[in-house]
C-alpha cells in the first residue's frame, strides 16, 4: 500500500468523517432526479438511491418498499426525516 502524505491523510479522514452528510446530500439530489426522469434512467437513479440509503443505515425492507412503490414523494419524505434527525 502506498504511503499517503499528511495532506492526503487529512482529505481521506475528512471524507469518512462527513460520509453521512455526503450520502444524505446525494440522496436529496437523486430524489429530484427521480421526479424528472423515466424509464431506464429512473431505474438507475433508484439503484443509486438504494446505495446511499444503505450508507445512511436505512433498513433494506424500507428501501425495497420505496423502490417497489416507485414514488419519489415517499423517498423525499424519508430523506426529509433523515435530514431532520441528522441536523
N, C-alpha and C positions, 0 to 999 in steps of 0.2 A: 504494500500500500504506500502510495506517495505521501511524503510529509507535506502538510499544509502550512502555509505561513500563518503568522498570528492574525493577520488581516482576514485571510480565508477562513480560519477557525472561527473568528468573530461573526462573519457572514453566515456560516453554517449554523452556529449556535442561535443567532437571531432568527433564522428561518424556523428552526424547530421550536423556539420559544413562541413564535407567532403563527404556528401552523394552524391552530384552530381558527384564528381570525382570518387567515388567508382562505381556508376552506369555506368559512361562512360567507365571505365576500364573493367567492367564485360561485357558490350555490345561489346567491341572490342574482348574480348575472345570468346564470343558467335558467332560472325561473323566468326571467324576462325573455330570454331566447325561446323558451317553450311557448310563450304566448304568441310569438311571431312566426314560428316555423311549422312545417307539416311534413309528413312522410318520413323518409329515411333520416333526414337531418334531425327531426324531432326525436326519433328513437335514439339517435346518437347522443343528443342532449340529455335524455333520460338516463342513459348509461353513465354519462359523466356526472350527473347529479347524484346518482346512486353512490358512486365512489366517494364524493365529497361528504355525503350524509353519513357514510360509514366512518369516515375520519372524524366526524362530529359525534360519534357514538350513538347514532340513531339505530334502533333495533331493525333487524332485517325484515321482520314481519311488517313493520310500518312502511319501510321503503317499498316492499313488494306491493302493498296495498296502494300506495301512491302511483306506482308505475301501472298497476292494473287499472286504476280509475282513469289514468291519463288526463288528470285535471290539474293544470298549473295553479289554480286557485288554492287547492288543498296543499300543494307544495309551498306556496307563498305563505300560507298561514303557519305551517310548520317552521319555515325559515324565520318568520317574524317572531314566533315564540322562542326559538333558539337564540335569536338576536337579543331579545329582552333578558333571557337568562344569562347570557354572556356579559351583557353590559351592566 
